[in-house]
Amino acid sequence: MGSMRCLLCVLALVCVNVNAEVNAEVNADVPEAGIPLEVFVGPVPKERVAPKYPLNTRRIGGEGWVNNNFMIDTFIGRSTRLPIDVGYNQKYGFSRPGGGAPGASLAFGRAYKALVAAIAAGDRGQADAALARMKANNLYEDAYVGLGWFGYHRAWGDASQQIAALRRAIAHEDDARYLAKDLFAQALQGLFRLEVETSDYAAALLTGRRLVQQGLAPELETEIGGVMAEIEQLRGDDRSYGVDGVMGPGTSWFYRLLKNRFRIVVEEGRLAEIKLRCEKQYLLFRYDPALEYRIADRYGFCDMELVGDPNTRFRLIQS
């Protein structure tokens, strides 16, 4: 953890020239009247309708969750008197009727212990066999599958795989629900460290806020708070930094933007579209390599989805 603050200091010195041939603003025709965050009030549901439990999953007693991002039609924000579109996020959980037995089965527990032992011994073959036996039948087990994959990828994978595994273990929760409290806090600490190391700074801010809520030791809380303060400073100044991305076998790549200006340089392959799911607006436009894009400050944090051909390699530069 002690190296995190130094990491930001080093990256701050490596600035990239982001002067594009054409400078474009996303939705430039929209007036710049901002919405103060301190008076913005999020949407309140008028009616809650439970989603349908997938029939096949229900038959076998399986559990799961899905995190939805969606846009709400223009409405009047309380205290602002200003019509706005609102992005919203909601998690739906699918639990067994009647709750089922809490915790993990004996078979799952044995497979998990075998995985931990195989990783400690550096035996990848035994680790693969243990993972194949770890079939999650409830949300508790699924969180530990995430921890198991994290240990596996820490031994034989890369940072992006470790991040995905920890996010599965945390399961979009703000407090320990499936993992034990100490393991939940450790998972958040590991995720925060990896997000900082991979320059996923906006995501690290969110993880850091959740982490501080866990009640940390004073020294650790001070250190994490210091890193978050440096990220906030980077967000507000004119320094630039780049992040390398690979589309992988799929056709989408996801990232949470820290700054409101960006451009993308494709090194190999093809990008087709850019999708931005912001707190106050959703945007979709075709990728143009000649443009530097600017997002209006009033849209808040934005999650980016890049759509393109599999295995496309590129560099995202924010300024």
RODO-2510 file (C-alpha; in nm, 4 decimals, decimal comma):
residues 319
     n   res          X          Y          Z
     1     m     0,0000     0,0000     0,0000
     2     g     0,2922     0,2323     0,0680
     3     s     0,3806     0,2575    -0,3006
     4     m     0,0440     0,3949    -0,4142
     5     r     0,1144     0,7612    -0,3489
     6     c     0,4527     0,7397    -0,5223
     7     l     0,2820     0,5830    -0,8216
     8     l     0,0702     0,8915    -0,8801
     9     c     0,3736     1,1176    -0,8422
    10     v     0,5596     0,9252    -1,1122
    11     l     0,2637     0,9190    -1,3506
    12     a     0,2129     1,2924    -1,3081
    13     l     0,5538     1,3505    -1,4681
    14     v     0,4723     1,1433    -1,7771
    15     c     0,2462     1,3831    -1,9650
    16     v     0,1241     1,3105    -2,3157
    17     n     0,0695     1,5670    -2,5903
    18     v    -0,3014     1,5469    -2,6700
    19     n    -0,3292     1,8226    -2,9301
    20     a    -0,5702     1,6779    -3,1858
    21     e    -0,6264     1,8080    -3,5361
    22     v    -0,9906     1,8757    -3,4570
    23     n    -1,1348     1,9659    -3,1175
    24     a    -1,4996     1,8696    -3,0646
    25     e    -1,7377     1,8970    -2,7720
    26     v    -1,9962     1,6307    -2,7127
    27     n    -2,3418     1,7918    -2,7376
    28     a    -2,1868     2,1354    -2,7841
    29     d    -2,5263     2,2906    -2,8541
    30     v    -2,6517     2,2255    -2,5011
    31     p    -2,6276     2,5366    -2,2769
    32     e    -2,3712     2,5236    -1,9973
    33     a    -2,6160     2,5780    -1,7085
    34     g    -2,4763     2,3445    -1,4412
    35     i    -2,6580     2,1491    -1,1728
    36     p    -2,4928     2,1883    -0,8314
    37     l    -2,4373     1,8385    -0,6976
    38     e    -2,5140     1,9445    -0,3439
    39     v    -2,8750     2,0249    -0,4353
    40     f    -2,9328     1,7484    -0,6858
    41     v    -3,1769     1,4837    -0,5639
    42     g    -3,1783     1,1475    -0,7370
    43     p    -3,4917     0,9818    -0,8749
    44     v    -3,7381     0,8029    -0,6458
    45     p    -3,9286     0,5019    -0,7849
    46     k    -4,3066     0,5413    -0,8063
    47     e    -4,3544     0,1653    -0,8152
    48     r    -4,1212    -0,1321    -0,7720
    49     v    -4,1801    -0,4408    -0,9840
    50     a    -3,9622    -0,7425    -0,9132
    51     p    -3,7917    -0,8821    -1,2255
    52     k    -3,8803    -1,2333    -1,3330
    53     y    -3,6648    -1,5033    -1,1783
    54     p    -3,5010    -1,6978    -1,4691
    55     l    -3,6971    -2,0212    -1,4830
    56     n    -3,4033    -2,2563    -1,5397
    57     t    -3,2093    -2,0988    -1,2527
    58     r    -3,5124    -2,1132    -1,0261
    59     r    -3,5618    -2,4849    -1,0961
    60     i    -3,2122    -2,5734    -0,9755
    61     g    -3,2283    -2,3339    -0,6804
    62     g    -2,9585    -2,1056    -0,8202
    63     e    -2,9001    -1,7447    -0,7160
    64     g    -2,7450    -1,4443    -0,8864
    65     w    -2,7558    -1,0696    -0,9372
    66     v    -2,7528    -0,8204    -1,2224
    67     n    -2,6525    -0,4536    -1,2140
    68     n    -2,8583    -0,2309    -1,4468
    69     n    -2,7624     0,1104    -1,5829
    70     f    -3,0442     0,3048    -1,7454
    71     m    -3,1650     0,6519    -1,8339
    72     i    -3,4717     0,8214    -1,6830
    73     d    -3,6769     1,0639    -1,8902
    74     t    -3,6390     1,4362    -1,8337
    75     f    -3,7798     1,5536    -1,5023
    76     i    -3,7546     1,8532    -1,2709
    77     g    -3,4844     1,8165    -1,0068
    78     r    -3,5971     1,9279    -0,6619
    79     s    -3,4453     2,2623    -0,5578
    80     t    -3,2977     2,3218    -0,9034
    81     r    -3,6090     2,3967    -1,1154
    82     l    -3,4109     2,2692    -1,4098
    83     p    -3,5249     1,9858    -1,6410
    84     i    -3,2585     1,7155    -1,6642
    85     d    -3,2051     1,3604    -1,7848
    86     v    -3,0783     1,1265    -1,5169
    87     g    -2,8664     0,8149    -1,5371
    88     y    -2,9511     0,5609    -1,2699
    89     n    -2,8044     0,2375    -1,1427
    90     q    -2,9920    -0,0420    -0,9694
    91     k    -2,8890    -0,3894    -0,8591
    92     y    -3,1374    -0,6767    -0,8677
    93     g    -3,0711    -0,9909    -0,6684
    94     f    -3,2241    -1,3334    -0,7330
    95     s    -3,2404    -1,5411    -0,4151
    96     r    -3,3890    -1,8818    -0,3552
    97     p    -3,7544    -1,8854    -0,2547
    98     g    -3,7620    -1,9099     0,1221
    99     g    -3,3982    -1,8053     0,1496
   100     g    -3,2439    -2,1520     0,1381
   101     a    -2,9583    -2,2633     0,3594
   102     p    -2,7036    -1,9859     0,4237
   103     g    -2,3344    -2,0365     0,3573
   104     a    -2,1523    -2,2872     0,1371
   105     s    -2,2052    -2,6576     0,0855
   106     l    -1,9499    -2,9102     0,2115
   107     a    -1,8505    -2,9942    -0,1464
   108     f    -1,7918    -2,6275    -0,2284
   109     g    -1,5906    -2,5776     0,0909
   110     r    -1,3652    -2,8745     0,0108
   111     a    -1,3065    -2,7475    -0,3430
   112     y    -1,2239    -2,3982    -0,2148
   113     k    -0,9722    -2,5318     0,0378
   114     a    -0,8157    -2,7463    -0,2341
   115     l    -0,7822    -2,4393    -0,4551
   116     v    -0,6137    -2,2378    -0,1799
   117     a    -0,3701    -2,5226    -0,1133
   118     a    -0,2924    -2,5697    -0,4835
   119     i    -0,2208    -2,1977    -0,5311
   120     a     0,0070    -2,1956    -0,2260
   121     a     0,1944    -2,4972    -0,3674
   122     g     0,2207    -2,3422    -0,7147
   123     d     0,0371    -2,6393    -0,8663
   124     r    -0,1666    -2,4943    -1,1490
   125     g    -0,3065    -2,8285    -1,2600
   126     q    -0,4549    -2,8985    -0,9182
   127     a    -0,5829    -2,5386    -0,9027
   128     d    -0,7614    -2,5850    -1,2375
   129     a    -0,9207    -2,9053    -1,1104
   130     a    -1,0377    -2,7359    -0,7911
   131     l    -1,1870    -2,4429    -0,9835
   132     a    -1,3788    -2,6853    -1,2046
   133     r    -1,5422    -2,8270    -0,8903
   134     m    -1,6343    -2,4846    -0,7482
   135     k    -1,9864    -2,4506    -0,8884
   136     a    -2,1645    -2,1660    -0,7111
   137     n    -2,5290    -2,2368    -0,6246
   138     n    -2,5902    -1,9257    -0,4161
   139     l    -2,4618    -1,5708    -0,3829
   140     y    -2,2460    -1,6581    -0,0837
   141     e    -2,0583    -1,9218    -0,2829
   142     d    -2,0336    -1,6931    -0,5864
   143     a    -1,8502    -1,4299    -0,3793
   144     y    -1,5954    -1,6916    -0,2750
   145     v    -1,5601    -1,8043    -0,6356
   146     g    -1,4509    -1,4463    -0,7025
   147     l    -1,1926    -1,4670    -0,4240
   148     g    -1,0738    -1,7998    -0,5590
   149     w    -1,0246    -1,6614    -0,9075
   150     f    -0,8418    -1,3610    -0,7606
   151     g    -0,5884    -1,5909    -0,5945
   152     y    -0,5561    -1,7906    -0,9153
   153     h    -0,4984    -1,4836    -1,1335
   154     r    -0,2584    -1,3345    -0,8806
   155     a    -0,0447    -1,6470    -0,9339
   156     w    -0,0957    -1,7019    -1,3075
   157     g    -0,2899    -1,4078    -1,4499
   158     d    -0,2752    -1,0330    -1,4972
   159     a    -0,4070    -0,7248    -1,3198
   160     s    -0,7254    -0,6948    -1,5277
   161     q    -0,8216    -1,0534    -1,4412
   162     q    -0,7547    -0,9891    -1,0721
   163     i    -0,9739    -0,6770    -1,0816
   164     a    -1,2622    -0,8656    -1,2450
   165     a    -1,2363    -1,1418    -0,9828
   166     l    -1,2391    -0,8995    -0,6891
   167     r    -1,5369    -0,7113    -0,8316
   168     r    -1,7204    -1,0421    -0,8525
   169     a    -1,6347    -1,1139    -0,4891
   170     i    -1,7494    -0,7681    -0,3743
   171     a    -2,0663    -0,8057    -0,5856
   172     h    -2,1452    -0,4311    -0,6043
   173     e    -2,2097    -0,4233    -0,2289
   174     d    -2,1166    -0,1333    -0,0002
   175     d    -2,0935    -0,3532     0,3094
   176     a    -2,0071    -0,7147     0,3825
   177     r    -2,3065    -0,9252     0,2841
   178     y    -2,1689    -1,2497     0,1458
   179     l    -1,8020    -1,2357     0,2472
   180     a    -1,6888    -1,2150     0,6084
   181     k    -1,6338    -0,8533     0,7149
   182     d    -1,2536    -0,8801     0,7270
   183     l    -1,2396    -1,0527     0,3870
   184     f    -1,4712    -0,7903     0,2384
   185     a    -1,2405    -0,5113     0,3602
   186     q    -0,9347    -0,6977     0,2279
   187     a    -1,1024    -0,7428    -0,1094
   188     l    -1,1728    -0,3683    -0,1264
   189     q    -0,8125    -0,2911    -0,0315
   190     g    -0,6814    -0,5226    -0,3034
   191     l    -0,9192    -0,3747    -0,5601
   192     f    -0,8220    -0,0183    -0,4658
   193     r    -0,4512    -0,0997    -0,5020
   194     l    -0,5007    -0,2628    -0,8423
   195     e    -0,7200     0,0186    -0,9743
   196     v    -0,4549     0,2736    -0,8784
   197     e    -0,1743     0,0648    -1,0285
   198     t    -0,3640     0,0303    -1,3583
   199     s    -0,4559     0,4027    -1,3667
   200     d    -0,8266     0,3248    -1,3264
   201     y    -0,8482     0,6306    -1,1051
   202     a    -1,2200     0,7122    -1,1211
   203     a    -1,3042     0,3552    -1,0195
   204     a    -1,0428     0,3784    -0,7434
   205     l    -1,2201     0,6844    -0,6003
   206     l    -1,5447     0,4891    -0,5690
   207     t    -1,3677     0,1885    -0,4174
   208     g    -1,1788     0,4124    -0,1769
   209     r    -1,4991     0,5714    -0,0513
   210     r    -1,6509     0,2300     0,0142
   211     l    -1,3298     0,1203     0,1811
   212     v    -1,3177     0,4146     0,4214
   213     q    -1,6726     0,3279     0,5319
   214     q    -1,5442    -0,0076     0,6631
   215     g    -1,3672     0,1511     0,9590
   216     l    -0,9945     0,1230     0,8899
   217     a    -0,6923     0,1625     1,1126
   218     p    -0,6008     0,5350     1,1337
   219     e    -0,2709     0,4973     0,9449
   220     l    -0,4315     0,3043     0,6597
   221     e    -0,7233     0,5460     0,6372
   222     t    -0,4799     0,8388     0,6204
   223     e    -0,2787     0,6718     0,3459
   224     i    -0,5820     0,5840     0,1363
   225     g    -0,7240     0,9316     0,1897
   226     g    -0,3961     1,0786     0,0663
   227     v    -0,4081     0,8757    -0,2534
   228     m    -0,7696     0,9768    -0,3122
   229     a    -0,6777     1,3439    -0,2623
   230     e    -0,4051     1,3115    -0,5273
   231     i    -0,6527     1,1531    -0,7679
   232     e    -0,8975     1,4389    -0,7097
   233     q    -0,6158     1,6852    -0,7787
   234     l    -0,5296     1,5034    -1,1015
   235     r    -0,8957     1,5114    -1,1989
   236     g    -0,9119     1,8896    -1,1640
   237     d    -0,5815     2,0009    -1,3173
   238     d    -0,4490     2,0031    -1,6743
   239     r    -0,2172     1,7025    -1,6541
   240     s    -0,2677     1,4279    -1,9105
   241     y    -0,2272     1,0544    -1,8765
   242     g    -0,2832     0,7531    -2,0976
   243     v    -0,4253     0,4053    -2,0473
   244     d    -0,3594     0,1149    -2,2833
   245     g    -0,6600    -0,0971    -2,3726
   246     v    -0,7233    -0,4252    -2,5541
   247     m    -1,0690    -0,5243    -2,6747
   248     g    -1,0063    -0,8935    -2,6055
   249     p    -1,2272    -1,1640    -2,7587
   250     g    -1,5443    -0,9565    -2,7123
   251     t    -1,6559    -0,6402    -2,8904
   252     s    -1,6714    -0,4000    -2,5920
   253     w    -1,4215    -0,2415    -2,3527
   254     f    -1,5333    -0,0601    -2,0360
   255     y    -1,3688     0,2167    -1,8345
   256     r    -1,4786     0,4938    -1,5972
   257     l    -1,3445     0,8323    -1,7104
   258     l    -1,1719     1,0592    -1,4602
   259     k    -1,1403     1,3717    -1,6775
   260     n    -1,3790     1,5389    -1,9186
   261     r    -1,1465     1,5505    -2,2205
   262     f    -1,0212     1,2460    -2,4031
   263     r    -0,9009     1,1103    -2,7322
   264     i    -0,8314     0,7553    -2,8470
   265     v    -0,5421     0,6398    -3,0631
   266     v    -0,5966     0,2993    -3,2259
   267     e    -0,2737     0,1044    -3,2612
   268     e    -0,4177    -0,2099    -3,4179
   269     g    -0,7690    -0,3107    -3,5235
   270     r    -1,0834    -0,0976    -3,5472
   271     l    -1,3081     0,0987    -3,3115
   272     a    -1,6612     0,1791    -3,4271
   273     e    -1,8541     0,3546    -3,1486
   274     i    -1,8147     0,5327    -2,8174
   275     k    -2,0895     0,5041    -2,5567
   276     l    -2,0905     0,7250    -2,2462
   277     r    -2,3238     0,6473    -1,9573
   278     c    -2,2945     0,9570    -1,7408
   279     e    -2,4685     1,0504    -1,4183
   280     k    -2,6827     1,3107    -1,5975
   281     q    -2,6811     1,1983    -1,9624
   282     y    -2,6251     0,9059    -2,1985
   283     l    -2,4285     0,9715    -2,5185
   284     l    -2,3581     0,7588    -2,8259
   285     f    -2,1451     0,8603    -3,1236
   286     r    -1,9149     0,7141    -3,3862
   287     y    -1,5431     0,6996    -3,3183
   288     d    -1,3368     0,9537    -3,5113
   289     p    -0,9566     0,9286    -3,4721
   290     a    -0,9145     1,2974    -3,5579
   291     l    -1,1237     1,4240    -3,2673
   292     e    -1,0549     1,5136    -2,9095
   293     y    -1,3836     1,4881    -2,7205
   294     r    -1,4973     1,7103    -2,4346
   295     i    -1,7784     1,6109    -2,2003
   296     a    -1,9712     1,8910    -2,0303
   297     d    -1,8924     1,9084    -1,6588
   298     r    -2,2603     1,8994    -1,5709
   299     y    -2,2871     1,5378    -1,6890
   300     g    -2,0820     1,4153    -1,3899
   301     f    -1,8781     1,0945    -1,3897
   302     c    -1,9100     0,8921    -1,7102
   303     d    -1,8682     0,5203    -1,7734
   304     m    -1,7236     0,4605    -2,1196
   305     e    -1,7923     0,1649    -2,3459
   306     l    -1,5840     0,1320    -2,6608
   307     v    -1,7267    -0,0911    -2,9335
   308     g    -1,5001    -0,2420    -3,1968
   309     d    -1,3416    -0,5515    -3,3425
   310     p    -1,2006    -0,8237    -3,1164
   311     n    -0,8320    -0,7853    -3,0204
   312     t    -0,8277    -0,4151    -3,1110
   313     r    -0,5439    -0,2339    -2,9312
   314     f    -0,5620     0,1357    -2,8472
   315     r    -0,4529     0,4078    -2,6078
   316     l    -0,7037     0,6243    -2,4216
   317     i    -0,5589     0,9658    -2,3336
   318     q    -0,7416     1,1852    -2,0809
   319     s    -0,6658     1,5515    -2,0158
***
